[in-house]
Amino acid sequence: MSTLQLHATAARVVEQCLSNQKNVSIRRIVESVCASATDKERKAVFAIVCQVLKYKEPISTIISNSGMVPSASKGKKVSVYLVLVYELLFGKGFKSAPSQLRSLVAPHKPRLLGELGKLKAKKRVQKNEDLIPDHIRNAIVLPRFARVNTLITTMEDVLSALKKIGYTHITYEDGMDSGKLKPKTVTNDPHIPNLLVLPAASDFHNNELLLKGHIILQDKASCFPAFILNPPPNSVVIDGCAAPGNKTSHLSMLMNNTGTIHAFDKDPIRLQTLIKLTGRAGCKNIKPKRTSFLDIDPNDKAYADVSYILLDPSCSGSGITRRLDHLLIQSDSIVEEDEAHENGGIVSDSARIKALADFQVEALMHAFKFKNVKKVVYSTCSKHREENEGVVERVLSQQSKFQLAKNVFPEWKRRGVDGHVEVIRTLPEEDNCIGFFVGLFERK
């Protein structure tokens, strides 16, 4: 990829990021635009795009104040100018841009530099990085979590492979902030066995460890449901809303590939993803089926031996914090915390949240109908009480056969709101993982 192609490609990605109607992640956009590029080229484009998005607001202000109107200049799109002005003012220098593109902004260079100085004086800052908006500079950036898949490999072998690509293993110590790990360091999570914590920028999407199923990229909180349910070997388990399959493969690993896991999902594409990912993980005890969990007959003899159920139904996703979402949010669109959607939008539809909660209650009540089920773990990636403690209260009031298990995961200190000490919550800003909720029900 030439220098011209690099900057032109970065501009295409920036354009798609700014018109991102489907809330696709930045990394996915880069992968789509750079489908034929090498891994090194994709990383180079990704690095430029992230920097351009960081500085987009000051760049846009400087361009506007300079009198340069990109949209009317030689038919080039605004994103091209964002990339070029970034390189001129904040990047590696103007010379790093190709001559074909450099000529687009060269006549404006003195004015652009002057406007940069004026903006810094107006903001009363000395460093360029201080012009980055607060919501980006102070954003919650979560570490990368990788679950070692002991069905295929060992912790020792994974650490050895990481060492070969430059990682240094450090011992976790009490009080360590896993969200501030130095580059190329890795440590063991203190709560979840076989879970590694790495810096946020760690990229394994094209690494053999991931592609061969030796590691599964899975957020720490997402590991809680299977860990808490903890079905013993040879159990019969249902994963009621299973796709894309990370929790399913975690169950399989905990059961050491014994017993049976019935994995249900009504979406054919998502179910195919589950089949692909669990197959890559070496799972042999999973029976995937394209159907809704609610359509499964609890009295069907095929499920007579089910004793454990994992239920992670559709939810608002309001607890999800993707690592680079903050780069897609502009200062004038910042909303209150309780309105933030998983993809940087706004969850303001209370009717939608109520409908989700109703479905969650229905799914739990259905799980309780399986005659031999001993435990049901319920989880969401929502921070809304209505989908969490509210759902728990409703199902406890509607039946008398199941209760909340006590003293669940006592090592985890953050519990539910309003006195619900038997359930578990996580907060991204304090726990370095996505916002999550888990409750464990057991038969009385």
Disulfide bonds with the S-S distance in Angstrom:
none
